[in-house]
Amino acid sequence: MLLDRSKAPDFNVPEDFELLPPLELKLSNGAKFFFVPTPGLEATKIDVLCKGQRASLPLEQTLVSSFTLQMLQEGTKTKSAGAIAEFFDFYASEVHPIQTYSHEGLGLLSTKKHLNVVLKEFLSLFMEATFPQDMLEKRQSQRKLSIKLEKEKTASRASQLFRKCLFGANHPYGVEVNESHVESITRDLLVSYYNDMLWQDLEIFVTGDFDSKELESLCKLLGDLPNREVVESVLLPSINTLMAVTEPRDKSVQSSIRIGNWSIPQTHPDFIALSVFNTILGGYFGSRLVKNIREDKGHTYGIFSSLAEIGDAHYWVISADVQKEFYLDVIEEIYHEIKKLTEDGVNGQELEVVRNYLIGQMLKQFSTSFDLIDRFKAVHHSGMDFDYYARKLAFLKKFTSEEIKNVGKKYFSNTPYIEVVVG
């Protein structure tokens, strides 16, 4: 039978979407252990996460947590930074710091064949890091340069100012990082954070091809990791939102725009519907904002709307880098598209395109076992489980134009929005 390549294949949506949860164990150190098997796959992934403590630090020490994680591979009691890098390279392994406002830790990607050797060196980073002064000074120099370069980029500057407007300059989520924050970091601060604040309430996420005996041996090794009790959370300062900031730059040829406001968490009953609204507005390449401002007007290469979170705070933001002389027109068109979508809704053809796109994107996120553990982490850290994805698929299969219009009106009509322009 010849294949007719002039016709696209049928789009089939699965009737059921059942995901088996990871195996959950509790290790001897009290850490939670989650395991997803990968039969026949030699690659192994281990992520060790703990509660993020950045928000608990004084504002002038806001970079201490990130410097601590970045310097774990700069030297241990038995190896120098060069020897550590050479060791992991030799065994085709990769170690990387993991940091968000909610969690921090280390990730390891290696092979099952060499895991026993590699794991011992990986575990030493949790207990034997030395934070050499010369490597700290090198990191500080690099970070100062990075801060300077980022401030020159209108896009990076606009994103930083948007967070500052959202939370306030004296909030740990809104603090504007500068060179003084880098200069205030000392080796003693890093050692103190490493010994007292890091590794609280450990959770370990593992994928690999292990039988029961191998898994038992792995759990025993990981059970030797430090796992500190969670210290009482520091009360965050009140949020002081600033609604608008414009930072002109005479020599700039583009303006970076950020427009947004507060939103809802993933656990909220309206979140899935709101995510659909956000996609239609500016969440994919066929969105309303892309068609209007990129394709019709030609004012930008890209414009995107997203639902985001920092710690326990949730917001939405529209981001675009546009031709400087047209930035006011772009802002006007953004508001026009929001109003039109909240008042008129979506037509049938556009609705089905978005429906198929979102279902396809969602199913693509579960292509591998590595994807599976990442998707589990995403819902687990929001206080949910895999049932969320089944509920999401069920909604995507049946949502109506009226539902999307109503949820958009509910959450995107609370003007005024926060508005930032740089350039």
C-alpha positions in Angstrom: 0.0 0.0 0.0 1.4 3.3 -1.1 1.6 6.1 1.5 -0.2 9.3 0.4 2.2 12.0 1.7 -0.2 14.8 0.7 -2.4 14.0 3.6 -1.4 14.4 7.2 -1.8 11.3 9.4 -4.9 11.1 11.6 -4.5 12.6 15.1 -5.5 10.0 17.7 -6.2 10.9 21.3 -5.8 8.1 23.7 -8.9 7.1 25.6 -7.0 6.5 28.9 -4.0 8.1 30.3 -2.7 6.0 33.2 0.7 6.6 34.7 2.3 4.3 37.2 3.6 6.3 40.2 7.3 5.9 41.1 8.3 3.4 43.7 8.5 5.4 47.0 10.8 4.4 49.8 12.2 6.0 53.0 16.0 5.8 53.4 17.9 5.2 56.7 18.6 8.9 56.9 14.9 9.8 56.6 15.1 11.0 53.0 12.3 10.2 50.6 13.4 8.1 47.7 11.5 7.9 44.4 12.4 5.4 41.7 11.3 5.0 38.0 12.7 1.9 36.3 14.2 2.1 32.8 14.5 -1.5 31.5 17.3 -1.9 29.0 18.6 1.6 29.3 22.2 2.0 30.6 21.9 5.7 31.5 21.1 6.6 35.1 19.9 9.8 36.5 19.9 10.9 40.2 18.6 14.2 41.5 19.1 15.0 45.2 16.9 17.9 46.2 16.3 19.7 49.5 14.3 22.7 50.6 15.6 26.0 49.2 16.8 28.4 51.9 17.7 31.4 49.7 14.7 33.3 51.0 15.8 32.8 54.6 19.0 34.7 54.0 19.5 38.5 54.5 19.1 40.4 51.3 22.8 41.2 51.1 23.5 37.4 51.1 21.1 36.5 48.4 23.8 34.9 46.3 25.3 32.7 49.0 23.1 29.7 48.2 23.9 29.7 44.5 27.6 30.2 45.1 27.6 27.3 47.6 26.0 24.9 45.0 28.3 26.1 42.2 31.4 25.6 44.3 30.7 22.1 45.4 32.9 20.8 42.5 35.7 23.3 43.1 37.5 21.0 45.6 37.0 18.3 48.2 39.2 16.9 51.0 40.7 14.4 48.5 40.5 16.1 45.0 41.1 19.5 43.5 38.6 21.1 41.1 40.6 19.9 38.1 40.8 16.4 39.4 37.0 16.3 40.0 36.3 17.5 36.5 38.7 15.0 35.0 37.2 12.2 37.1 33.6 12.8 35.9 34.7 13.3 32.3 36.6 10.0 32.3 33.5 8.1 33.4 31.3 10.0 30.9 29.3 11.5 33.8 27.9 14.9 34.5 27.1 16.7 37.8 25.1 19.9 37.8 23.7 22.2 40.5 19.9 22.5 40.7 18.4 25.6 42.1 15.0 27.3 42.2 13.5 29.5 44.9 11.8 26.4 46.4 14.5 23.7 46.0 18.2 23.3 45.6 20.5 20.3 45.2 22.7 18.3 42.8 22.0 16.2 39.8 24.0 13.3 38.4 23.8 11.7 35.0 26.0 8.6 34.5 26.0 5.0 33.3 25.0 2.0 35.2 28.3 0.3 34.4 30.3 2.9 36.3 27.8 4.1 38.8 29.4 2.4 41.9 32.6 4.3 41.2 31.0 7.6 40.2 28.5 7.6 43.1 31.2 7.6 45.8 32.7 10.8 44.3 29.3 12.3 43.8 28.4 11.7 47.5 31.6 13.3 48.6 30.4 16.6 47.3 27.7 16.6 49.9 30.1 16.1 52.8 33.6 17.0 51.9 33.5 20.2 49.8 36.3 22.6 50.9 35.4 25.9 49.0 39.0 27.0 48.1 39.5 30.8 48.4 41.2 31.1 45.0 38.3 29.4 43.3 35.8 31.6 45.1 37.6 34.7 43.9 37.6 33.4 40.4 33.8 32.7 40.6 33.2 36.2 42.0 35.1 37.8 39.1 33.1 35.8 36.6 29.8 36.7 38.3 30.6 40.4 38.4 31.2 40.3 34.7 28.0 38.4 34.1 26.0 40.9 36.1 27.5 43.8 34.1 26.7 42.0 30.7 23.2 41.1 31.8 22.4 44.7 32.7 23.4 45.8 29.2 20.8 43.4 27.7 17.4 45.0 27.6 15.6 41.6 27.9 17.5 40.5 31.0 17.1 43.9 32.6 13.3 44.0 31.8 12.8 40.6 33.4 14.7 41.6 36.5 12.8 44.9 36.8 9.5 43.0 36.4 10.3 40.8 39.4 11.3 43.9 41.3 8.0 45.5 40.4 6.0 42.4 41.3 7.5 41.7 44.8 9.2 45.0 45.7 12.9 45.8 46.1 13.2 44.6 49.7 11.7 41.2 49.0 14.0 38.2 48.4 12.1 37.4 45.2 12.4 40.9 43.9 15.9 42.0 45.1 18.0 43.5 42.3 21.3 41.6 42.3 24.4 43.8 41.8 28.2 43.7 42.4 27.9 44.5 46.1 26.1 41.1 46.6 29.0 39.3 45.0 31.6 41.2 47.0 29.8 40.4 50.3 30.3 36.7 49.8 33.1 35.1 51.9 34.3 31.6 52.3 33.0 31.5 55.9 29.5 32.3 54.7 29.6 29.4 52.2 31.0 27.0 54.7 28.3 28.0 57.2 25.5 27.6 54.7 26.9 24.2 53.6 27.2 22.9 57.1 24.0 24.4 58.7 21.4 25.2 56.0 21.9 23.0 53.0 20.5 19.5 52.8 17.3 20.0 54.7 14.4 17.5 54.1 16.1 15.5 51.3 14.2 14.0 48.4 16.0 11.8 45.9 14.7 11.0 42.4 16.3 8.1 40.5 15.8 6.5 37.1 17.8 3.5 36.0 17.8 -0.2 35.2 18.2 -1.8 38.6 17.0 -5.1 40.0 15.8 -5.3 43.6 19.3 -6.2 45.0 21.0 -3.3 43.1 18.3 -0.9 44.2 18.8 -2.0 47.8 22.5 -1.3 47.5 21.9 2.1 46.0 19.4 3.0 48.8 22.0 2.0 51.4 24.6 4.3 49.8 22.2 7.3 49.4 21.1 6.7 53.0 24.5 8.0 54.1 23.8 11.5 52.8 23.3 14.3 55.3 19.6 15.0 55.8 18.9 17.9 58.2 15.6 18.7 59.8 13.9 21.7 58.3 14.5 24.9 60.3 11.6 27.1 61.0 10.8 29.2 57.9 11.7 32.9 58.0 8.6 35.2 57.6 9.0 36.9 54.3 8.5 40.7 54.1 5.2 42.0 52.7 4.9 42.4 49.0 5.2 46.0 47.7 4.1 45.9 44.1 5.0 48.8 41.7 2.8 49.0 38.7 5.0 50.5 36.1 8.7 51.2 35.3 10.2 52.6 32.1 14.0 52.7 31.6 14.9 54.5 28.4 18.1 53.8 26.5 19.1 56.2 23.8 21.4 53.9 22.0 19.2 50.9 22.1 17.5 49.8 18.8 14.9 47.6 20.6 12.6 47.9 23.6 12.0 44.9 25.9 8.5 44.7 27.2 7.1 42.8 30.2 3.4 43.0 31.1 1.8 40.8 33.7 0.0 40.3 37.0 -0.6 37.9 39.8 -2.0 34.5 39.0 -3.1 31.1 40.6 -1.2 28.0 41.6 -1.2 24.7 39.7 -3.4 23.2 42.4 -6.2 25.7 41.8 -9.3 24.2 40.0 -9.1 26.9 37.3 -5.4 26.4 36.5 -5.8 24.0 33.6 -8.4 26.2 31.9 -6.3 29.3 32.5 -3.3 27.5 30.9 -5.4 26.9 27.8 -6.3 30.6 27.7 -2.7 31.6 28.1 -1.7 29.3 25.2 -4.2 30.8 22.9 -3.2 34.3 23.9 0.6 33.9 23.6 1.8 30.5 24.6 2.7 28.9 21.3 3.8 29.9 17.8 0.3 30.1 16.4 -1.0 32.3 19.3 -3.0 35.5 18.9 -0.1 37.7 19.9 2.3 36.0 17.5 -0.1 36.3 14.6 -0.8 40.0 15.3 2.5 41.5 16.4 5.0 39.2 14.6 3.2 38.0 11.5 0.9 40.9 10.7 2.8 43.9 12.1 6.4 42.6 11.9 7.3 44.4 15.2 9.1 41.5 16.8 10.7 38.1 16.2 8.8 36.6 19.1 6.3 37.4 21.8 5.3 34.9 24.5 2.9 34.7 27.4 3.6 32.3 30.3 2.3 31.3 33.7 5.2 31.3 36.1 6.0 30.8 39.8 8.7 31.9 42.2 8.6 30.0 45.5 5.0 30.0 46.6 4.1 33.1 44.5 2.4 32.7 41.0 2.1 35.2 38.2 1.6 35.5 34.4 3.9 37.6 32.2 3.9 38.6 28.5 7.5 39.0 27.2 8.6 40.7 23.9 11.6 42.4 22.4 10.3 44.8 19.8 11.4 47.6 17.5 11.9 50.6 19.7 9.8 53.0 17.7 6.8 50.8 17.9 6.8 49.7 21.5 3.7 51.8 22.4 1.8 50.3 19.5 2.8 46.8 20.7 1.6 47.5 24.2 -1.7 48.8 22.8 -2.1 45.6 20.6 -1.3 43.4 23.6 -4.2 44.9 25.6 -6.4 44.7 22.5 -5.8 41.0 22.1 -6.5 40.3 25.8 -9.7 42.2 25.6 -10.8 40.5 22.4 -10.1 37.1 23.7 -11.9 37.7 27.0 -15.0 39.2 25.3 -15.3 37.2 22.0 -13.8 33.8 22.9 -12.3 31.4 20.4 -13.8 30.1 17.1 -14.2 26.5 16.3 -11.2 26.0 14.0 -8.8 27.8 16.3 -10.2 25.9 19.3 -9.5 22.5 17.7 -6.0 23.5 16.6 -5.1 24.5 20.1 -6.8 21.4 21.5 -4.7 19.1 19.3 -1.5 21.1 20.0 -1.9 21.0 23.8 -2.7 17.3 23.8 0.2 16.5 21.6 2.6 18.7 23.7 1.4 17.0 26.9 1.8 13.4 25.6 5.3 14.3 24.2 6.3 15.1 27.7 6.2 11.4 28.6 8.4 10.0 25.9 11.0 8.6 28.2 11.5 7.5 31.8 13.6 10.5 32.4 10.6 12.6 31.3 8.4 10.6 33.6 10.4 11.4 36.7 10.6 15.1 35.8 6.8 15.3 35.3 6.4 13.6 38.7 8.7 16.1 40.4 6.7 18.9 38.9 3.4 17.8 40.4 4.9 16.4 43.5 6.4 19.7 44.5 3.0 21.3 44.0 1.4 18.9 46.4 -0.2 16.7 43.7 0.3 13.4 42.0 0.0 11.8 38.6 -3.8 12.2 38.7 -3.3 15.8 37.7 -2.2 14.7 34.2 -5.3 12.5 33.8 -7.5 15.4 34.8 -5.6 17.7 32.4 -6.1 15.3 29.4 -9.8 14.9 30.2 -10.2 18.7 30.2 -8.2 19.2 27.0 -10.4 16.7 25.2 -13.7 18.6 26.0 -13.1 22.2 26.9 -15.4 24.8 25.2 -14.9 28.3 23.9 -17.2 29.6 26.7 -15.1 28.0 29.4 -11.9 29.6 28.1 -13.5 33.0 27.7 -14.9 33.0 31.2 -11.6 31.9 32.8 -9.8 34.6 30.9 -12.2 37.2 31.9 -11.9 36.1 35.5 -8.1 36.3 35.7 -7.0 38.6 32.9 -9.4 41.4 33.5 -8.0 42.5 36.8 -6.3 45.7 35.5 -4.1 47.6 35.9 -1.3 45.3 34.9 2.3 45.6 35.9 4.1 47.2 32.9 7.9 47.3 32.4 9.7 48.7 29.3 13.5 48.9 28.9 15.1 50.4 25.9 
